[in-house]
Amino acid sequence: MSDRDEFGPVLDEAVLLAGRWLEGVRDGPIPPTADVDEVKDALGRELPDRGPDPVTVLRSLARGAEPGLMRIHSPRFHGWVMGGAQPVALGADWLTSAWDQNNGLRSVTPGVAGAEELAAAWLVDLLGLPSGSEVGFVTGATLANVTGMLAGRDEVLRRAGWDAAADGLAGGPRVRVLVGAERHGSVDSASAIAGLGHGRAVEVDDQGRMRVDALRAALDDGEGPALVVLQAGNIHSGAFDPFAEAVEVAHAAGAWVHVDGAFGLWAAAAPGLRSLMAGAEQADSWATDAHKTLNVPYDCGIVAVADPAALHRTMAQHAAYLASSDTVADPSDRVPELSRRARGVPVYATLAQLGRAGVADLVQQLADAATVIADGIRGIPGGEILNEVVYTQVCAAFGDDERTRAIGAALLADGTALASPSTWHGRAVLRFSVSNWLTDAAEAARTVAAVERAVAAVTVS
C-alpha cells in the first residue's frame, strides 16, 4: 500500500467534513444544540476492542460532535474574545499538522523554524516593539502572560542579587506584583503559577484604566523587586492603560513592566488606533493571542520580551543529546516547552497573505464594526452603552439587571448573534466583543437587528 493509499482517503474525508461545517459560517445558527452527555452518547461511551476504519471514525466523530459545536467563527459571534480562522491560516494549520514537526530546535526542523522566525520579526515590526525583541509562540495569552512574567520575576530577582533558577524562590527577596483592579483573570493565574500570588490591585478609573497616581503610591508603599502588569484592552470597556506615564513610574522604581495585550496589542498595527498603544513599547514584555484578532486557529499565543537574555535565562534548557545551537537562540529558548507543534507557521502564512496594510485594515474593521453595534444599540428603546467604545468592546444594558439578562437569553435563543452576559460596575451587561475577520459593518448591522428582535420578544412577553 502506498502512502497516498494510507493517508489519502482519510484526508479527503476530512476535507469534505470540514467543508460541510464551514458552509454554515455566515448564516448557520450559533449555539450548540446538544450538551456534553448527548455528545458522549452519540460518539459511543465504550472503548471497542477494535474500531472501524479511519474514514468511518471521522464520519462518526463529525456526526456525533457537530450538534455540540459552537459556531465561534460566525461573524456575529461576539462572546468572550474569540476570533475565527482565516482561510490561509486554516490551510497553513492543516499543513503544520501534516508536517508534524517538533519545533524545539532550529537545526532539526529548519523549515518551520525559519517560518516562525520570519513571523516573529514581522510581529515586532507590526506591533511597534523594540528592535531585537525576542518572540515565542505558546498555547494562548495565559501562557504568554506566564512566560513574560516569569522572565520578569527572574530578572528583578537577579538585579537584587538572587538567582531564582539556581536557588528557587524560598529565602529570596519577595517580588511585589502590582496589577490593575480590572485586570483579566489570566494575569492572576500567571502570577500564581510564577509563585508570586495574585498581587496588589491598583485603583483604576471608570473605564478600567490604571491610575498612575495610584500606581506611584503602591510602588512607594514598599520596597524590593517589583513587577507591574499593565493592560492593553480592558475585557469590558476595551480601554488601554496610560502606558507612557505608567511605564515611566514603574521603571523609576526599578520594576519590570509586562503588558497583557491579549487582543489589544494589535491596535498598534492600525494607524487609526495606534495612539491607544502610545508608550507601551517602553515596557519589558508583552503578551497577545493570534487567535483573537489575527484570526489564526487555536492555539497560538505570542510572548515578546525586549531583553532576549532575560528570556533565555528563564526558559532555555540544554542536554547533551539535544542539537542545540551555541550561537543562535532555539525556539525552545523562548518558551516553556521543548516539544510543541510549529504553531507560529499559520501566523507566518496569515501575515504573508495580509501584509502590513491588510493587518491594519483588519484591526480597523473590527473597531469600526464595534462602533456600528454601539450606535445601533443606542437607537433601540431602552438600550444603553456603558463604556467608551474606543476599540472592539461594547458593553450594553437594557434597563434593570433582570431585563438585560432576559434580553441576553432571547438573543441566544434567536441564534443569529451571541453576546457574553457579564457584570460590570455592579450592573448586568451584555458584552459584544468584535474579533472575527468576517465581521464588517453589514454583519454588525445584522447583530443590531438580532438585538432588536430580542428586545421586542422580551417586551411582548
C-alpha positions as a LaTeX table, in Angstrom:
\begin{tabular}{lrrr}
\hline
Residue & $x$ (\AA) & $y$ (\AA) & $z$ (\AA) \\
\hline
Met1 & 0.00 & 0.00 & 0.00 \\
Ser2 & 1.35 & 3.44 & $-0.94$ \\
Asp3 & 1.48 & 6.44 & 1.37 \\
Arg4 & $-1.27$ & 8.03 & $-0.73$ \\
Asp5 & $-3.47$ & 4.98 & $-0.24$ \\
Glu6 & $-2.84$ & 5.16 & 3.52 \\
Phe7 & $-3.49$ & 8.85 & 4.09 \\
Gly8 & $-5.47$ & 9.95 & 1.04 \\
Pro9 & $-8.95$ & 8.63 & 1.88 \\
Val10 & $-8.77$ & 9.95 & 5.43 \\
Leu11 & $-7.60$ & 13.42 & 4.42 \\
Asp12 & $-10.12$ & 13.58 & 1.58 \\
Glu13 & $-12.90$ & 12.75 & 4.03 \\
Ala14 & $-11.63$ & 15.38 & 6.47 \\
Val15 & $-11.79$ & 17.98 & 3.70 \\
Leu16 & $-15.38$ & 17.03 & 2.88 \\
Leu17 & $-16.49$ & 17.08 & 6.52 \\
Ala18 & $-14.72$ & 20.37 & 7.24 \\
Gly19 & $-16.18$ & 21.93 & 4.11 \\
Arg20 & $-19.68$ & 20.92 & 5.11 \\
Trp21 & $-19.22$ & 22.51 & 8.54 \\
Leu22 & $-17.69$ & 25.70 & 7.14 \\
Glu23 & $-20.58$ & 26.19 & 4.72 \\
Gly24 & $-22.57$ & 27.47 & 7.71 \\
Val25 & $-20.03$ & 30.08 & 8.81 \\
Arg26 & $-22.06$ & 33.14 & 7.82 \\
Asp27 & $-25.64$ & 32.01 & 8.31 \\
Gly28 & $-25.71$ & 28.90 & 10.47 \\
Pro29 & $-27.18$ & 29.14 & 13.99 \\
Ile30 & $-24.53$ & 29.92 & 16.58 \\
Pro31 & $-25.40$ & 28.00 & 19.79 \\
Pro32 & $-24.88$ & 24.22 & 20.06 \\
Thr33 & $-27.98$ & 22.04 & 20.13 \\
Ala34 & $-26.56$ & 19.13 & 22.17 \\
Asp35 & $-24.98$ & 19.04 & 25.61 \\
Val36 & $-21.87$ & 17.10 & 26.66 \\
Asp37 & $-23.73$ & 13.97 & 27.73 \\
Glu38 & $-25.68$ & 13.86 & 24.46 \\
Val39 & $-22.43$ & 14.18 & 22.52 \\
Lys40 & $-20.83$ & 11.37 & 24.51 \\
Asp41 & $-23.84$ & 9.17 & 23.88 \\
Ala42 & $-23.65$ & 9.89 & 20.15 \\
Leu43 & $-19.92$ & 9.24 & 19.97 \\
Gly44 & $-20.17$ & 5.98 & 21.91 \\
Arg45 & $-19.11$ & 5.67 & 25.51 \\
Glu46 & $-17.44$ & 2.26 & 25.38 \\
Leu47 & $-13.92$ & 1.79 & 24.04 \\
Pro48 & $-14.13$ & $-1.01$ & 21.43 \\
Asp49 & $-11.68$ & $-3.89$ & 21.31 \\
Arg50 & $-11.00$ & $-2.88$ & 17.73 \\
Gly51 & $-12.52$ & 0.09 & 16.00 \\
Pro52 & $-13.70$ & 0.55 & 12.41 \\
Asp53 & $-11.66$ & 2.02 & 9.57 \\
Pro54 & $-10.41$ & 5.66 & 9.87 \\
Val55 & $-12.97$ & 7.13 & 7.45 \\
Thr56 & $-15.83$ & 5.62 & 9.42 \\
Val57 & $-14.36$ & 7.02 & 12.63 \\
Leu58 & $-14.17$ & 10.53 & 11.15 \\
Arg59 & $-17.75$ & 10.37 & 9.91 \\
Ser60 & $-18.94$ & 9.18 & 13.31 \\
Leu61 & $-16.94$ & 11.91 & 15.03 \\
Ala62 & $-18.46$ & 14.64 & 12.87 \\
Arg63 & $-21.98$ & 13.26 & 13.21 \\
Gly64 & $-21.70$ & 12.98 & 17.00 \\
Ala65 & $-19.78$ & 16.18 & 17.76 \\
Glu66 & $-21.27$ & 18.73 & 15.37 \\
Pro67 & $-24.54$ & 19.20 & 17.31 \\
Gly68 & $-22.38$ & 20.18 & 20.28 \\
Leu69 & $-20.23$ & 22.69 & 18.40 \\
Met70 & $-20.50$ & 26.45 & 18.87 \\
Arg71 & $-20.10$ & 28.48 & 15.69 \\
Ile72 & $-17.33$ & 30.58 & 17.19 \\
His73 & $-16.22$ & 31.55 & 13.71 \\
Ser74 & $-19.55$ & 33.23 & 12.90 \\
Pro75 & $-19.22$ & 36.95 & 12.05 \\
Arg76 & $-21.92$ & 37.60 & 14.65 \\
Phe77 & $-20.30$ & 35.60 & 17.43 \\
His78 & $-19.31$ & 38.26 & 19.96 \\
Gly79 & $-18.82$ & 36.08 & 23.03 \\
Trp80 & $-15.76$ & 36.24 & 25.26 \\
Val81 & $-12.92$ & 37.39 & 22.96 \\
Met82 & $-12.66$ & 34.76 & 20.25 \\
Gly83 & $-11.82$ & 35.19 & 16.61 \\
Gly84 & $-12.36$ & 32.77 & 13.76 \\
Ala85 & $-9.90$ & 31.27 & 11.29 \\
Gln86 & $-8.92$ & 32.95 & 8.08 \\
Pro87 & $-8.72$ & 30.53 & 5.13 \\
Val88 & $-4.96$ & 30.88 & 4.67 \\
Ala89 & $-4.44$ & 30.35 & 8.40 \\
Leu90 & $-6.60$ & 27.24 & 8.41 \\
Gly91 & $-4.75$ & 25.85 & 5.40 \\
Ala92 & $-1.38$ & 26.52 & 7.00 \\
Asp93 & $-2.59$ & 24.94 & 10.22 \\
Trp94 & $-3.54$ & 21.76 & 8.34 \\
Leu95 & $-0.10$ & 21.73 & 6.72 \\
Thr96 & 1.52 & 22.21 & 10.12 \\
Ser97 & $-0.31$ & 19.14 & 11.41 \\
Ala98 & 0.59 & 17.12 & 8.33 \\
Trp99 & 4.26 & 18.10 & 8.57 \\
Asp100 & 4.18 & 17.17 & 12.30 \\
Gln101 & 7.40 & 18.96 & 13.18 \\
Asn102 & 8.51 & 19.40 & 16.77 \\
Asn103 & 9.77 & 22.96 & 16.61 \\
Gly104 & 12.05 & 22.94 & 19.59 \\
Leu105 & 15.46 & 23.07 & 17.85 \\
Arg106 & 16.09 & 25.17 & 14.75 \\
Ser107 & 18.80 & 22.90 & 13.29 \\
Val108 & 16.48 & 19.88 & 13.49 \\
Thr109 & 13.41 & 21.48 & 11.90 \\
Pro110 & 14.71 & 24.46 & 9.91 \\
Gly111 & 11.65 & 24.55 & 7.63 \\
Val112 & 9.23 & 25.56 & 10.37 \\
Ala113 & 11.81 & 27.38 & 12.49 \\
Gly114 & 12.51 & 29.69 & 9.56 \\
Ala115 & 8.83 & 30.46 & 9.07 \\
Glu116 & 8.39 & 31.18 & 12.78 \\
Glu117 & 11.44 & 33.43 & 12.91 \\
Leu118 & 10.12 & 35.47 & 10.00 \\
Ala119 & 6.71 & 35.72 & 11.66 \\
Ala120 & 8.39 & 36.85 & 14.88 \\
Ala121 & 10.36 & 39.60 & 13.13 \\
Trp122 & 7.25 & 40.81 & 11.32 \\
Leu123 & 5.27 & 40.88 & 14.58 \\
Val124 & 7.90 & 43.00 & 16.31 \\
Asp125 & 7.67 & 45.46 & 13.42 \\
Leu126 & 3.87 & 45.48 & 13.13 \\
Leu127 & 3.28 & 45.84 & 16.87 \\
Gly128 & 5.84 & 48.60 & 17.27 \\
Leu129 & 8.01 & 46.67 & 19.73 \\
Pro130 & 11.71 & 47.42 & 20.25 \\
Ser131 & 14.01 & 46.08 & 17.56 \\
Gly132 & 15.66 & 42.89 & 18.74 \\
Ser133 & 12.80 & 41.83 & 20.99 \\
Glu134 & 12.57 & 38.06 & 21.29 \\
Val135 & 9.26 & 36.38 & 20.36 \\
Gly136 & 7.97 & 32.98 & 21.42 \\
Phe137 & 4.86 & 31.08 & 20.34 \\
Val138 & 2.88 & 29.47 & 23.16 \\
Thr139 & $-0.60$ & 27.99 & 23.59 \\
Gly140 & $-2.51$ & 31.19 & 24.30 \\
Ala141 & $-2.50$ & 34.55 & 26.06 \\
Thr142 & $-2.48$ & 32.94 & 29.50 \\
Leu143 & 0.80 & 31.12 & 28.89 \\
Ala144 & 2.14 & 34.21 & 27.14 \\
Asn145 & 1.50 & 36.10 & 30.37 \\
Val146 & 3.13 & 33.30 & 32.35 \\
Thr147 & 6.25 & 33.39 & 30.17 \\
Gly148 & 6.65 & 37.16 & 30.24 \\
Met149 & 6.06 & 37.35 & 33.97 \\
Leu150 & 8.49 & 34.50 & 34.70 \\
Ala151 & 11.19 & 36.31 & 32.74 \\
Gly152 & 10.38 & 39.49 & 34.67 \\
Arg153 & 10.36 & 37.70 & 38.01 \\
Asp154 & 13.79 & 36.18 & 37.47 \\
Glu155 & 15.27 & 39.40 & 36.11 \\
Val156 & 14.21 & 41.63 & 39.02 \\
Leu157 & 15.47 & 38.97 & 41.43 \\
Arg158 & 18.79 & 38.81 & 39.56 \\
Arg159 & 19.16 & 42.56 & 39.89 \\
Ala160 & 18.54 & 42.11 & 43.63 \\
Gly161 & 21.33 & 39.53 & 43.80 \\
Trp162 & 19.20 & 36.38 & 43.84 \\
Asp163 & 19.39 & 33.56 & 41.28 \\
Ala164 & 15.89 & 32.10 & 41.12 \\
Ala165 & 16.85 & 29.49 & 38.52 \\
Ala166 & 19.53 & 28.05 & 40.77 \\
Asp167 & 18.04 & 28.64 & 44.21 \\
Gly168 & 14.26 & 28.86 & 43.73 \\
Leu169 & 12.12 & 31.48 & 45.41 \\
Ala170 & 12.27 & 30.37 & 49.04 \\
Gly171 & 14.66 & 32.51 & 51.01 \\
Gly172 & 14.96 & 35.15 & 48.32 \\
Pro173 & 13.59 & 38.69 & 48.24 \\
Arg174 & 9.84 & 38.93 & 47.91 \\
Val175 & 8.73 & 40.11 & 44.46 \\
Arg176 & 5.87 & 42.59 & 44.64 \\
Val177 & 3.28 & 42.27 & 41.86 \\
Leu178 & 1.08 & 45.26 & 41.06 \\
Val179 & $-1.91$ & 44.76 & 38.77 \\
Gly180 & $-4.90$ & 46.83 & 37.72 \\
Ala181 & $-8.10$ & 46.33 & 39.67 \\
Glu182 & $-9.80$ & 45.26 & 36.42 \\
Arg183 & $-7.07$ & 43.00 & 35.04 \\
His184 & $-8.01$ & 39.81 & 33.25 \\
Gly185 & $-8.12$ & 36.61 & 35.30 \\
Ser186 & $-5.27$ & 35.14 & 33.26 \\
Val187 & $-2.95$ & 37.64 & 34.94 \\
Asp188 & $-3.87$ & 36.23 & 38.34 \\
Ser189 & $-3.32$ & 32.71 & 37.02 \\
Ala190 & 0.06 & 33.65 & 35.56 \\
Ser191 & 1.16 & 35.36 & 38.76 \\
Ala192 & 0.12 & 32.34 & 40.83 \\
Ile193 & 1.98 & 29.94 & 38.51 \\
Ala194 & 5.04 & 32.16 & 38.89 \\
Gly195 & 4.79 & 31.65 & 42.65 \\
Leu196 & 4.05 & 35.32 & 43.30 \\
Gly197 & 0.42 & 35.23 & 44.41 \\
His198 & $-2.28$ & 37.40 & 42.88 \\
Gly199 & $-0.54$ & 40.66 & 43.65 \\
Arg200 & $-1.79$ & 44.03 & 44.80 \\
Ala201 & $-4.69$ & 45.60 & 42.93 \\
Val202 & $-4.09$ & 49.19 & 41.86 \\
Glu203 & $-7.08$ & 51.53 & 41.54 \\
Val204 & $-8.46$ & 52.22 & 38.08 \\
Asp205 & $-10.71$ & 54.86 & 36.52 \\
Asp206 & $-14.29$ & 54.36 & 35.37 \\
Gln207 & $-13.15$ & 52.61 & 32.18 \\
Gly208 & $-10.75$ & 50.26 & 33.93 \\
Arg209 & $-7.56$ & 52.17 & 33.12 \\
Met210 & $-4.87$ & 52.03 & 35.80 \\
Arg211 & $-4.47$ & 55.30 & 37.68 \\
Val212 & $-0.85$ & 56.44 & 37.53 \\
Asp213 & $-1.08$ & 58.24 & 40.88 \\
Ala214 & $-2.34$ & 55.04 & 42.49 \\
Leu215 & 0.48 & 53.05 & 40.89 \\
Arg216 & 3.06 & 55.50 & 42.16 \\
Ala217 & 1.61 & 55.30 & 45.68 \\
Ala218 & 1.56 & 51.49 & 45.59 \\
Leu219 & 5.19 & 51.33 & 44.48 \\
Asp220 & 6.20 & 53.82 & 47.16 \\
Asp221 & 4.38 & 51.74 & 49.77 \\
Gly222 & 7.04 & 49.04 & 49.93 \\
Glu223 & 10.49 & 48.16 & 48.69 \\
Gly224 & 12.34 & 45.45 & 46.86 \\
Pro225 & 11.88 & 43.82 & 43.44 \\
Ala226 & 8.61 & 44.64 & 41.68 \\
Leu227 & 6.67 & 43.53 & 38.63 \\
Val228 & 3.95 & 45.80 & 37.20 \\
Val229 & 1.32 & 44.38 & 34.84 \\
Leu230 & $-0.43$ & 46.84 & 32.54 \\
Gln231 & $-3.36$ & 46.17 & 30.24 \\
Ala232 & $-3.96$ & 46.78 & 26.54 \\
Gly233 & $-7.70$ & 46.28 & 26.12 \\
Asn234 & $-9.97$ & 46.01 & 29.13 \\
Ile235 & $-12.23$ & 42.99 & 28.74 \\
His236 & $-15.38$ & 45.09 & 29.26 \\
Ser237 & $-14.56$ & 48.59 & 28.03 \\
Gly238 & $-11.69$ & 47.88 & 25.67 \\
Ala239 & $-9.75$ & 50.69 & 27.41 \\
Phe240 & $-5.95$ & 50.89 & 27.43 \\
Asp241 & $-3.80$ & 51.83 & 30.39 \\
Pro242 & $-1.83$ & 55.12 & 30.16 \\
Phe243 & 1.35 & 53.34 & 29.15 \\
Ala244 & 3.83 & 56.18 & 28.79 \\
Glu245 & 3.23 & 57.57 & 32.26 \\
Ala246 & 2.77 & 54.20 & 33.97 \\
Val247 & 5.92 & 52.68 & 32.47 \\
Glu248 & 7.96 & 55.72 & 33.48 \\
Val249 & 6.76 & 55.47 & 37.07 \\
Ala250 & 7.34 & 51.71 & 37.19 \\
His251 & 10.84 & 51.88 & 35.73 \\
Ala252 & 11.78 & 54.69 & 38.09 \\
Ala253 & 11.02 & 52.22 & 40.89 \\
Gly254 & 13.13 & 49.53 & 39.24 \\
Ala255 & 10.12 & 47.42 & 38.27 \\
Trp256 & 9.75 & 45.13 & 35.28 \\
Val257 & 6.69 & 46.08 & 33.20 \\
His258 & 4.64 & 43.41 & 31.46 \\
Val259 & 1.72 & 44.27 & 29.16 \\
Asp260 & $-1.25$ & 41.93 & 28.93 \\
Gly261 & $-2.48$ & 42.71 & 25.42 \\
Ala262 & $-4.39$ & 39.55 & 24.55 \\
Phe263 & $-6.49$ & 41.37 & 21.95 \\
Gly264 & $-5.48$ & 44.99 & 22.42 \\
Leu265 & $-1.83$ & 44.77 & 21.42 \\
Trp266 & $-2.97$ & 44.56 & 17.78 \\
Ala267 & $-4.13$ & 48.19 & 17.93 \\
Ala268 & $-0.52$ & 49.16 & 17.29 \\
Ala269 & $-0.80$ & 47.69 & 13.79 \\
Ala270 & $-3.58$ & 50.10 & 12.69 \\
Pro271 & $-2.61$ & 53.75 & 12.11 \\
Gly272 & $-6.03$ & 54.97 & 13.25 \\
Leu273 & $-5.77$ & 53.11 & 16.56 \\
Arg274 & $-2.03$ & 53.21 & 17.24 \\
Ser275 & $-2.31$ & 56.08 & 19.70 \\
Leu276 & $-4.03$ & 53.71 & 22.14 \\
Met277 & $-0.70$ & 51.92 & 22.49 \\
Ala278 & 1.49 & 55.00 & 22.88 \\
Gly279 & 4.28 & 54.27 & 25.34 \\
Ala280 & 3.65 & 50.53 & 25.51 \\
Glu281 & 6.82 & 49.93 & 23.50 \\
Gln282 & 8.79 & 51.09 & 26.55 \\
Ala283 & 7.64 & 48.07 & 28.57 \\
Asp284 & 9.79 & 44.96 & 29.10 \\
Ser285 & 7.47 & 42.18 & 27.92 \\
Trp286 & 4.17 & 41.78 & 26.11 \\
Ala287 & 1.54 & 39.06 & 25.64 \\
Thr288 & $-1.07$ & 38.65 & 22.94 \\
Asp289 & $-3.09$ & 35.98 & 21.14 \\
Ala290 & $-3.07$ & 35.42 & 17.38 \\
His291 & $-6.48$ & 33.74 & 17.53 \\
Lys292 & $-8.30$ & 36.74 & 18.91 \\
Thr293 & $-7.58$ & 39.45 & 16.35 \\
Leu294 & $-5.34$ & 37.98 & 13.64 \\
Asn295 & $-7.79$ & 35.05 & 13.35 \\
Val296 & $-5.34$ & 32.18 & 13.37 \\
Pro297 & $-6.76$ & 28.82 & 14.52 \\
Tyr298 & $-6.26$ & 27.73 & 18.11 \\
Asp299 & $-3.79$ & 27.54 & 19.72 \\
Cys300 & $-1.38$ & 30.41 & 19.20 \\
Gly301 & $-0.36$ & 32.78 & 21.96 \\
Ile302 & 2.55 & 35.17 & 21.47 \\
Val303 & 5.03 & 36.45 & 24.05 \\
Ala304 & 7.64 & 39.11 & 23.34 \\
Val305 & 10.49 & 40.19 & 25.61 \\
Ala306 & 12.68 & 43.22 & 24.95 \\
Asp307 & 15.77 & 41.66 & 26.55 \\
Pro308 & 16.41 & 38.27 & 24.89 \\
Ala309 & 18.97 & 37.30 & 27.52 \\
Ala310 & 16.41 & 37.67 & 30.31 \\
Leu311 & 14.00 & 35.38 & 28.47 \\
His312 & 16.68 & 32.80 & 27.65 \\
Arg313 & 17.96 & 32.65 & 31.23 \\
Thr314 & 14.48 & 31.69 & 32.39 \\
Met315 & 13.34 & 29.41 & 29.57 \\
Ala316 & 16.34 & 27.72 & 27.95 \\
Gln317 & 17.03 & 24.07 & 28.62 \\
His318 & 20.01 & 22.12 & 27.33 \\
Ala319 & 21.10 & 18.49 & 27.33 \\
Ala320 & 23.90 & 16.55 & 25.66 \\
Tyr321 & 21.54 & 14.68 & 23.37 \\
Leu322 & 19.90 & 17.84 & 22.01 \\
Ala323 & 21.24 & 19.50 & 18.86 \\
Ser324 & 21.10 & 22.92 & 20.48 \\
Ser325 & 22.66 & 25.96 & 18.87 \\
Asp326 & 25.60 & 27.61 & 20.62 \\
Thr327 & 25.27 & 30.89 & 18.75 \\
Val328 & 21.59 & 31.46 & 17.92 \\
Ala329 & 18.56 & 31.03 & 20.17 \\
Asp330 & 16.47 & 27.94 & 19.56 \\
Pro331 & 12.65 & 28.07 & 19.69 \\
Ser332 & 12.80 & 26.21 & 23.00 \\
Asp333 & 14.91 & 29.02 & 24.49 \\
Arg334 & 11.89 & 31.33 & 24.28 \\
Val335 & 9.03 & 29.27 & 25.71 \\
Pro336 & 8.43 & 26.72 & 28.49 \\
Glu337 & 8.06 & 23.83 & 26.03 \\
Leu338 & 10.70 & 21.69 & 24.39 \\
Ser339 & 8.16 & 19.61 & 22.48 \\
Arg340 & 5.50 & 21.60 & 20.64 \\
Arg341 & 3.85 & 21.93 & 17.27 \\
Ala342 & 5.04 & 24.71 & 14.98 \\
Arg343 & 2.14 & 26.97 & 15.91 \\
Gly344 & 3.83 & 30.06 & 14.51 \\
Val345 & 3.58 & 28.76 & 10.93 \\
Pro346 & $-0.09$ & 29.81 & 10.49 \\
Val347 & 0.93 & 33.23 & 11.83 \\
Tyr348 & 3.56 & 33.44 & 9.10 \\
Ala349 & 1.03 & 32.44 & 6.43 \\
Thr350 & $-1.56$ & 34.94 & 7.64 \\
Leu351 & 0.90 & 37.83 & 7.78 \\
Ala352 & 2.34 & 36.87 & 4.41 \\
Gln353 & $-1.14$ & 36.91 & 2.86 \\
Leu354 & $-2.46$ & 40.06 & 4.55 \\
Gly355 & 0.68 & 42.16 & 4.53 \\
Arg356 & 1.11 & 45.31 & 6.59 \\
Ala357 & $-1.89$ & 47.11 & 5.06 \\
Gly358 & $-4.11$ & 44.04 & 5.35 \\
Val359 & $-3.42$ & 43.65 & 9.07 \\
Ala360 & $-4.12$ & 47.34 & 9.61 \\
Asp361 & $-7.38$ & 47.08 & 7.67 \\
Leu362 & $-8.45$ & 44.01 & 9.66 \\
Val363 & $-7.90$ & 45.64 & 13.05 \\
Gln364 & $-9.59$ & 48.87 & 11.99 \\
Gln365 & $-12.54$ & 46.92 & 10.53 \\
Leu366 & $-13.13$ & 45.22 & 13.88 \\
Ala367 & $-13.08$ & 48.52 & 15.76 \\
Asp368 & $-15.40$ & 50.13 & 13.20 \\
Ala369 & $-17.86$ & 47.22 & 13.48 \\
Ala370 & $-17.92$ & 47.67 & 17.26 \\
Thr371 & $-18.90$ & 51.29 & 16.73 \\
Val372 & $-21.73$ & 50.21 & 14.41 \\
Ile373 & $-23.05$ & 47.85 & 17.10 \\
Ala374 & $-22.80$ & 50.50 & 19.81 \\
Asp375 & $-24.54$ & 53.15 & 17.71 \\
Gly376 & $-27.26$ & 50.68 & 16.72 \\
Ile377 & $-27.99$ & 49.67 & 20.31 \\
Arg378 & $-28.19$ & 53.31 & 21.37 \\
Gly379 & $-31.01$ & 53.64 & 18.86 \\
Ile380 & $-33.02$ & 50.80 & 20.42 \\
Pro381 & $-35.52$ & 51.99 & 23.07 \\
Gly382 & $-34.03$ & 51.30 & 26.48 \\
Gly383 & $-30.61$ & 50.44 & 25.03 \\
Glu384 & $-27.64$ & 51.94 & 26.87 \\
Ile385 & $-23.90$ & 51.70 & 26.14 \\
Leu386 & $-21.93$ & 51.80 & 29.37 \\
Asn387 & $-18.37$ & 52.08 & 28.05 \\
Glu388 & $-16.41$ & 54.49 & 25.89 \\
Val389 & $-16.15$ & 52.47 & 22.67 \\
Val390 & $-12.52$ & 53.05 & 21.76 \\
Tyr391 & $-11.65$ & 49.65 & 20.32 \\
Thr392 & $-13.55$ & 46.37 & 19.85 \\
Gln393 & $-15.58$ & 46.01 & 23.07 \\
Val394 & $-19.19$ & 47.09 & 23.64 \\
Cys395 & $-20.99$ & 46.79 & 26.99 \\
Ala396 & $-24.75$ & 47.24 & 26.75 \\
Ala397 & $-27.55$ & 47.29 & 29.30 \\
Phe398 & $-31.32$ & 47.47 & 28.83 \\
Gly399 & $-32.79$ & 48.88 & 31.99 \\
Asp400 & $-32.58$ & 46.78 & 35.13 \\
Asp401 & $-30.48$ & 43.64 & 35.50 \\
Glu402 & $-33.39$ & 41.24 & 35.10 \\
Arg403 & $-34.41$ & 42.76 & 31.78 \\
Thr404 & $-30.83$ & 42.83 & 30.48 \\
Arg405 & $-30.39$ & 39.16 & 31.30 \\
Ala406 & $-33.73$ & 38.29 & 29.71 \\
Ile407 & $-32.72$ & 40.06 & 26.51 \\
Gly408 & $-29.45$ & 38.13 & 26.54 \\
Ala409 & $-31.36$ & 34.86 & 26.82 \\
Ala410 & $-33.68$ & 35.90 & 23.98 \\
Leu411 & $-30.68$ & 36.80 & 21.83 \\
Leu412 & $-29.16$ & 33.36 & 22.46 \\
Ala413 & $-32.45$ & 31.65 & 21.63 \\
Asp414 & $-32.68$ & 33.60 & 18.37 \\
Gly415 & $-29.30$ & 32.12 & 17.39 \\
Thr416 & $-28.33$ & 34.82 & 14.89 \\
Ala417 & $-25.88$ & 36.65 & 17.16 \\
Leu418 & $-24.26$ & 35.96 & 20.50 \\
Ala419 & $-23.01$ & 38.25 & 23.26 \\
Ser420 & $-21.47$ & 37.34 & 26.61 \\
Pro421 & $-23.58$ & 38.01 & 29.71 \\
Ser422 & $-21.42$ & 39.66 & 32.35 \\
Thr423 & $-21.41$ & 42.11 & 35.25 \\
Trp424 & $-19.52$ & 45.39 & 35.12 \\
His425 & $-19.56$ & 48.14 & 37.73 \\
Gly426 & $-22.31$ & 46.33 & 39.60 \\
Arg427 & $-24.68$ & 46.08 & 36.61 \\
Ala428 & $-25.66$ & 43.16 & 34.43 \\
Val429 & $-24.42$ & 43.75 & 30.89 \\
Leu430 & $-24.28$ & 42.09 & 27.50 \\
Arg431 & $-20.71$ & 42.29 & 26.25 \\
Phe432 & $-20.17$ & 42.35 & 22.49 \\
Ser433 & $-16.58$ & 41.53 & 21.59 \\
Val434 & $-15.82$ & 42.06 & 17.90 \\
Ser435 & $-12.99$ & 39.73 & 16.98 \\
Asn436 & $-13.86$ & 37.92 & 13.75 \\
Trp437 & $-12.31$ & 38.73 & 10.37 \\
Leu438 & $-15.75$ & 38.34 & 8.73 \\
Thr439 & $-17.39$ & 40.95 & 10.96 \\
Asp440 & $-17.84$ & 44.08 & 8.88 \\
Ala441 & $-20.41$ & 46.89 & 9.03 \\
Ala442 & $-23.07$ & 44.75 & 7.33 \\
Glu443 & $-22.66$ & 41.87 & 9.77 \\
Ala444 & $-22.61$ & 44.32 & 12.68 \\
Ala445 & $-25.95$ & 45.66 & 11.42 \\
Arg446 & $-27.31$ & 42.10 & 11.42 \\
Thr447 & $-26.23$ & 41.82 & 15.05 \\
Val448 & $-28.13$ & 45.02 & 15.88 \\
Ala449 & $-31.22$ & 43.65 & 14.13 \\
Ala450 & $-30.97$ & 40.47 & 16.22 \\
Val451 & $-30.77$ & 42.56 & 19.39 \\
Glu452 & $-33.86$ & 44.49 & 18.29 \\
Arg453 & $-35.74$ & 41.20 & 17.89 \\
Ala454 & $-34.60$ & 40.08 & 21.33 \\
Val455 & $-35.76$ & 43.35 & 22.89 \\
Ala456 & $-39.11$ & 43.05 & 21.14 \\
Ala457 & $-39.52$ & 39.46 & 22.32 \\
Val458 & $-38.87$ & 40.42 & 25.95 \\
Thr459 & $-41.13$ & 43.46 & 25.71 \\
Val460 & $-44.02$ & 41.40 & 24.34 \\
Ser461 & $-43.62$ & 38.74 & 26.97 \\
\hline
\end{tabular}
